[in-house]
Amino acid sequence: MKDWKDIRIGILRIPLTRIVLLILSDMFAVLMSSVLALYVRYEFSFMDVQKEFWVAILRLYFPNVLATLVFFYIFKLYNSVWRYASDTELVHIMIAVVFCSVMQPIFLWLMDLHLPRSFPFFYGFFLMLLTGGVRFSYRILRVLQNRRMQRIRGRDRISCMIVGGGAAGNAILKEIEASNYLNMHVACVIDDNPGCHGKYLRGIPIVGGRDKIQESVSKYAIDEIIIAIPSASRAELRPILEICKETGCKMRILPGMYQIINGEVNVSKLREVQIEDLLGRDPIEVNVDEIIGYVSDKVVLVTGGGGSIGSELCRQIAQHHPKRLIILDIYENGVYEVQQELLAKYPKLDLVVLIGSVRSTRRMDEVFYKYHPDIVYHAAAHKHVPLMEDSPHEAIKNNVFGTLKVADAAGRYQCRRFVLISTDKAVNPTNIYGASKRLCEMLVQNMNRKFDTEYVAVRFGNVLGSNGSVVPLFQKQIERGGPVTVTHPDIIRYFMTIPEAVSLVLQAGAYAKGGEIFVLDMGEPMKILDLAKNMIKLSGYRVDEDIKIEFTGLRPGEKMYEELLMNEEGLTETANRMIYIGKPIEFDDEKFEEQLERLRLATLDEESDIRAVVREMVPTYHSEEAGVKR
């Protein structure tokens, strides 16, 4: 009953006038197809057609009309939106007409009539031509109307180039062509397949490969480049993006292959080309089954859950059905936003949001006593390098002793795993932030030998778009019209996206056996100067003409380049080809704990030379202020 009700409602929604007109035109088409079939069979001469054949087609008329209405109804030819008719509707017309043609000899036999043997063939041909022509006239008129509107709009139209002449490019072009609302005009198509060059895609010339991009931008006055190659990896796309960004055109890209699979290729799915598209490295892949295996049905605590990394950790953990997710942060605004997002997206998630400081021993005891987390992701930290250089005591209090209190509580309350978020700045550190994170790694190793909990650290480079990172700074400077400030023309950094960083953290938790430092293979490092130039060009500006770049000099504690491993550490492969394990550097636990106590006392005295104490504990730490009190 429900199915019939849905069909009836669907029919009622279609304008009755249009259905009646289609039925009348089909009735006329049946008659004309019968007449034309005889006319063509007798070499375009009505005089040569035998009288009995005219009688036969008149007697067949009503059975043919009935058959046509039935088969056309079955194939939904009366409730399709013909303004957007496509090859699907054409196939339906062809199949329905074939059935109508097959009925001709059956009707002749049942009614004891005679017609030429070629009649069913010619009848079907003309019936398809007439019925299809009437229906596709909607589409033809719409195309003509769109072209008329485009001529009226004239100079206001956005001139586009599509890079990629495959299925995705065809789908984007089709939507632009059919829409009354998109003020866009595709002037040319670029495709690297030489066999396509000189041909046309939906009437638009395929002018050549990527080597023709610059030339075509000038020739066709292109305003926007649409990159529609969803099957290409990021490494494959990078050379094309490098060429496109030099044109100064706005760039948009179709995100990925799943858009093709899901049939979701349309203009609304296009996004701006982002800086991570130019990294030249495919995103890290993780084994989701492994992650689900150790997160599912577990109580998970994320410290610093309101920050860039912490909040993304919460998002991805929430997908894997934890028994309970606990978010701890001292900054209520950030964690409130994450809470509202997760509650809206995962209404069944058992979510606990706590405000508190990792520096508080009592608060940490209370949290672990009450909730007994199985897994802890420790993302809470001060991380801004120049600010920490001016406040080294705060860096040590929060990063080192905050980590100590969380890690100690995890061990005492028999937490299964503790995952520390570390950084490449911990390798041969030149700033107090990097040294503090190296001490955190040593703490993790020390705790791993004291408790049954599996303690590990995850080390990665700069995270694009995270709070305090260079990308948001450059974006704000570009929005203000410049200048974009770079500390040194030769400074280089490793980069990764926030989802990549979090994927690594989750995968590390799955691989953890205790005491490891996990490192991501981040590909080739990138010059900060190149990053700045790319961001200016992606924003549609010209470097040093529209937006200038200024060099400000290295900031206190800033390195020219970052490292991911110390010389003493070796690499061991894991099941994931992009994740490695660094061999931990051994140290004396008893001596380390004595030094840790001296460091704690030094943090209480704001006048103390805390860097000197840190340097004793981290021999690889070399700062410009060696021996100088701050």
Residue pairs with C-beta under 8 A, 6 or more apart in sequence:
10 79
11 79
14 78
14 79
19 78
19 79
22 77
22 78
22 134
22 135
23 69
23 78
25 130
25 131
25 134
26 65
26 68
26 69
26 72
26 131
26 134
27 65
27 68
28 130
29 68
29 126
29 127
29 130
29 131
29 134
30 61
30 64
30 65
30 68
30 127
31 61
32 126
32 130
33 122
33 123
33 124
33 126
33 127
33 130
34 57
34 60
34 61
34 64
34 123
35 57
36 122
36 126
37 118
37 119
37 122
37 123
37 125
37 126
38 49
38 53
38 54
38 57
38 115
38 116
38 119
39 45
39 46
39 49
40 122
41 116
41 118
41 119
41 122
42 48
42 49
52 114
53 114
53 115
53 116
56 108
56 113
56 114
56 115
57 115
59 111
59 113
60 104
60 107
60 108
60 111
60 113
63 103
63 107
63 111
64 100
64 103
64 104
64 107
67 99
67 100
67 103
67 107
68 96
68 100
68 127
68 131
71 96
71 99
71 100
72 78
72 96
72 131
74 96
75 92
75 93
75 95
75 96
76 92
77 89
77 92
77 93
77 96
77 131
77 135
80 89
80 92
80 135
82 89
82 135
82 136
82 138
82 139
83 138
83 139
83 142
84 139
84 178
85 135
85 136
85 138
85 139
89 135
90 132
90 136
93 128
93 131
93 132
93 135
94 128
97 124
97 127
97 128
97 131
98 124
100 123
100 124
100 127
101 120
101 121
101 123
101 124
101 127
102 120
104 115
104 119
104 120
104 123
105 120
107 113
108 114
108 115
142 178
143 177
143 178
145 180
146 177
146 178
146 179
146 180
149 180
150 157
150 185
153 183
156 183
157 183
157 184
157 185
158 183
158 184
158 185
158 223
158 224
159 185
159 187
159 220
159 221
159 222
159 223
159 224
160 176
160 184
160 185
160 186
160 187
160 222
160 223
160 224
160 225
160 226
161 186
161 187
161 188
161 189
161 190
161 213
161 216
161 217
161 220
161 222
161 224
161 225
161 226
161 249
162 169
162 172
162 173
162 186
162 188
162 189
162 190
162 204
162 226
162 228
163 169
163 189
163 190
163 191
163 210
163 213
163 225
163 226
163 227
163 228
163 229
163 240
163 244
164 189
164 190
164 191
164 227
164 228
164 229
165 189
165 190
165 191
165 193
165 196
165 201
165 206
166 191
166 228
166 229
166 231
167 260
167 265
168 228
168 229
168 230
168 254
168 259
168 260
168 265
169 189
169 191
169 201
169 226
169 228
169 229
170 201
170 202
171 228
171 265
171 266
172 226
172 228
172 254
172 265
172 266
172 267
172 270
173 186
173 189
173 201
173 202
173 204
174 202
175 182
175 266
175 267
176 182
176 184
176 185
176 186
176 267
177 186
177 202
179 267
182 267
184 224
184 267
186 204
187 204
187 216
187 220
187 221
187 222
188 204
188 205
188 206
188 207
188 216
188 220
188 222
189 201
189 204
189 205
189 206
189 207
190 206
190 207
190 208
190 209
190 210
190 212
190 213
190 216
191 197
191 206
191 209
192 209
192 210
193 209
194 209
196 206
197 206
197 207
197 208
197 209
198 205
198 206
199 205
199 206
200 206
207 216
208 216
210 239
210 240
210 243
213 225
213 240
213 243
213 244
213 247
214 243
214 246
214 247
216 222
217 225
217 247
217 249
222 247
222 249
223 249
223 250
224 249
224 250
224 251
224 252
225 244
225 247
225 249
225 250
225 251
225 252
226 251
226 252
226 253
226 254
226 270
227 237
227 240
227 241
227 244
227 251
227 252
227 253
227 254
227 273
228 253
228 254
228 265
229 236
229 237
229 240
229 254
230 254
230 255
230 256
230 257
230 258
230 259
230 260
230 265
231 257
231 260
232 240
233 282
234 276
234 277
234 279
234 280
234 281
234 282
234 283
235 280
235 281
235 282
237 253
237 277
238 277
238 278
238 279
238 280
241 251
241 273
241 277
241 278
242 278
244 251
244 273
245 251
245 273
245 278
245 534
245 537
245 538
246 537
248 537
248 540
248 541
248 542
249 540
250 540
251 272
251 273
251 538
252 270
252 271
252 272
252 273
253 270
253 271
253 272
253 273
253 277
254 265
254 269
254 270
255 269
255 271
258 264
259 265
259 269
272 538
273 538
274 538
275 464
275 471
275 531
275 534
275 535
275 538
276 464
276 495
276 497
278 534
279 495
279 496
279 523
279 526
280 523
280 524
281 522
281 523
281 524
283 497
283 499
283 500
284 496
284 500
284 503
284 504
284 520
284 576
284 578
284 579
285 503
285 576
285 578
286 503
286 504
286 506
286 507
286 576
287 507
287 510
287 575
287 576
288 320
290 507
290 510
290 511
291 320
291 506
291 507
291 509
291 510
292 320
292 321
293 510
294 375
294 417
294 509
294 510
295 317
295 320
295 321
295 322
295 375
295 506
295 509
296 320
296 321
296 322
297 321
297 322
297 323
298 322
298 323
298 374
298 375
298 416
299 322
299 323
299 324
299 326
299 371
299 372
299 373
299 374
299 375
300 317
300 322
300 324
300 325
300 326
300 373
300 374
300 375
300 376
300 377
301 326
301 328
301 367
301 371
301 373
301 375
301 376
301 377
302 310
302 313
302 314
302 317
302 325
302 326
302 327
302 328
302 376
302 377
302 379
303 310
303 328
303 329
303 358
303 376
303 377
303 378
303 379
303 380
303 406
304 310
304 328
304 329
304 358
304 378
304 379
304 380
304 381
304 421
305 311
305 313
305 314
305 327
305 328
305 329
305 335
305 338
305 353
305 379
306 327
306 329
306 331
306 332
306 333
306 334
306 335
306 336
306 337
306 338
307 329
307 334
307 379
307 380
307 466
307 467
308 463
308 465
308 466
308 467
308 469
308 498
309 379
309 421
309 463
309 466
309 498
309 501
309 502
309 505
310 327
310 329
310 377
310 379
310 380
311 334
311 337
311 338
312 498
312 499
312 501
312 502
313 377
313 379
313 502
313 505
313 506
314 325
314 327
314 338
314 342
315 338
315 341
315 342
315 502
316 499
316 502
316 503
316 506
317 325
317 377
317 506
318 325
318 342
318 345
318 346
318 349
318 351
319 346
322 349
322 350
323 350
323 374
324 350
324 351
324 352
324 371
325 342
325 349
325 350
325 351
325 352
326 352
326 353
326 354
326 367
326 371
326 373
327 335
327 338
327 339
327 351
327 352
327 353
327 354
328 354
328 355
328 356
328 358
328 367
328 380
329 335
329 354
329 355
329 380
330 355
330 356
330 357
330 358
330 380
332 355
335 353
335 355
336 353
338 353
339 351
339 353
342 349
342 351
343 349
343 351
352 371
354 367
356 363
356 364
356 367
357 363
357 402
358 364
358 378
358 380
358 398
358 402
358 403
358 405
358 406
359 397
359 398
359 401
359 402
359 405
360 405
361 405
364 405
364 406
364 408
364 409
365 409
367 373
367 409
368 409
368 410
368 412
368 413
368 415
369 413
372 413
372 414
372 415
373 410
373 413
373 415
374 415
374 416
374 417
375 415
375 416
375 417
375 418
375 419
375 509
376 406
376 410
376 415
376 417
376 418
376 419
377 419
377 421
377 505
377 509
378 403
378 406
378 407
378 418
378 419
378 420
378 421
379 421
380 398
380 402
380 406
381 398
381 399
381 402
381 403
381 421
381 437
381 440
382 388
382 394
382 395
382 398
382 399
382 433
383 423
383 433
383 468
384 433
384 468
385 425
385 431
385 433
385 434
385 555
385 557
385 558
386 555
386 556
386 557
386 558
388 394
388 395
388 431
388 432
388 433
388 436
388 557
389 431
389 432
389 433
389 555
389 556
389 557
389 630
390 556
390 630
392 432
392 610
392 611
392 614
392 630
393 602
393 603
393 606
393 608
393 610
395 432
395 433
395 436
396 432
396 436
396 439
396 599
396 602
396 603
396 610
396 614
397 603
399 433
399 436
399 437
399 439
399 440
400 436
400 439
400 440
400 443
400 596
400 599
401 600
401 603
403 420
403 440
403 443
403 444
404 443
404 596
406 418
407 418
407 420
407 443
407 444
407 447
407 455
408 447
409 415
410 418
410 447
410 451
410 453
410 455
411 418
411 447
411 450
411 451
411 452
411 453
412 451
414 452
414 453
415 453
416 453
416 454
417 453
417 454
417 455
417 456
417 509
417 512
418 444
418 447
418 453
418 454
418 455
418 456
419 456
419 457
419 458
419 505
419 508
419 509
419 512
420 440
420 441
420 444
420 455
420 456
420 457
420 458
421 457
421 458
421 505
422 437
422 440
422 441
422 457
422 458
422 459
422 460
422 517
423 433
423 434
423 437
423 459
423 460
423 461
424 459
424 460
424 461
424 494
424 562
424 563
424 564
425 431
425 433
425 434
425 437
425 559
425 562
426 434
426 435
426 437
426 438
426 440
426 441
426 459
427 434
427 438
427 459
427 562
427 563
427 564
427 565
427 566
427 620
428 563
428 566
428 620
428 621
428 622
429 435
429 437
429 438
429 618
429 620
429 621
429 622
430 557
430 558
430 559
430 621
430 622
430 623
430 624
431 556
431 557
431 558
431 559
431 623
432 557
432 610
432 611
432 614
432 623
433 557
434 557
434 621
435 614
435 615
435 618
435 621
435 623
436 614
438 618
438 620
438 621
439 599
439 614
439 617
439 618
440 457
441 457
441 459
441 517
442 587
442 592
442 617
442 618
443 596
444 455
444 456
444 457
444 515
445 455
445 515
445 584
445 587
446 589
446 592
446 593
447 453
447 455
448 454
448 455
448 456
448 514
448 515
449 515
449 589
450 589
453 514
454 512
454 513
454 514
455 514
455 515
456 508
456 509
456 512
456 514
456 515
456 516
456 517
456 518
457 516
457 517
457 518
458 504
458 505
458 508
458 517
458 518
459 517
459 518
459 519
459 520
459 564
459 582
460 494
460 496
460 500
460 501
460 504
460 519
460 520
460 522
461 493
461 494
461 495
461 496
461 520
461 522
461 525
461 562
461 564
462 469
462 470
462 493
462 494
462 495
462 496
462 562
463 469
463 495
463 496
463 497
463 498
463 501
464 471
464 495
464 496
464 497
464 498
465 471
465 472
465 497
465 498
466 498
470 493
470 528
470 531
471 531
471 535
473 485
474 484
474 531
474 532
474 535
475 535
477 483
477 484
477 485
478 484
478 535
478 536
478 539
478 541
478 547
481 547
482 546
482 547
482 548
482 549
483 547
483 548
483 549
483 550
484 532
484 535
484 536
484 547
484 548
484 549
484 550
485 549
485 550
485 551
485 552
486 528
486 529
486 532
486 549
486 550
486 551
486 552
487 528
487 551
487 552
487 553
487 554
487 555
487 558
488 528
488 551
488 553
488 554
488 560
489 527
489 529
489 551
490 527
490 529
490 560
491 527
491 528
491 529
491 554
491 558
491 559
491 560
491 561
492 525
492 526
492 527
492 528
492 560
492 561
492 562
493 525
493 526
493 528
493 531
493 561
493 562
494 522
494 523
494 525
494 526
494 562
494 564
495 522
495 525
495 526
495 531
496 504
496 520
496 522
500 520
504 518
504 520
504 579
507 518
507 576
507 579
508 516
508 518
508 579
511 518
511 574
511 575
511 579
511 581
515 584
516 581
516 582
516 584
517 569
517 581
517 582
517 584
518 574
518 579
518 580
518 581
518 582
519 564
519 565
519 571
519 579
519 580
519 581
519 582
520 564
520 578
520 579
520 580
521 577
521 578
521 579
521 580
522 564
525 561
525 562
529 549
532 549
533 543
533 549
536 542
536 543
536 546
536 547
536 549
537 543
539 547
541 547
543 549
554 560
556 624
556 625
557 623
557 624
565 571
565 582
566 585
566 620
568 583
568 585
569 582
569 583
569 584
569 585
570 582
570 583
571 580
571 581
571 582
571 583
572 580
572 581
572 582
572 583
573 580
573 581
574 580
574 581
592 617
595 613
595 616
595 617
596 617
598 613
599 610
599 613
599 614
599 617
602 608
602 609
602 610
602 613
603 610
607 629
609 627
609 628
609 629
611 623
611 625
611 626
611 630
612 627
614 621
615 621
615 623
615 626
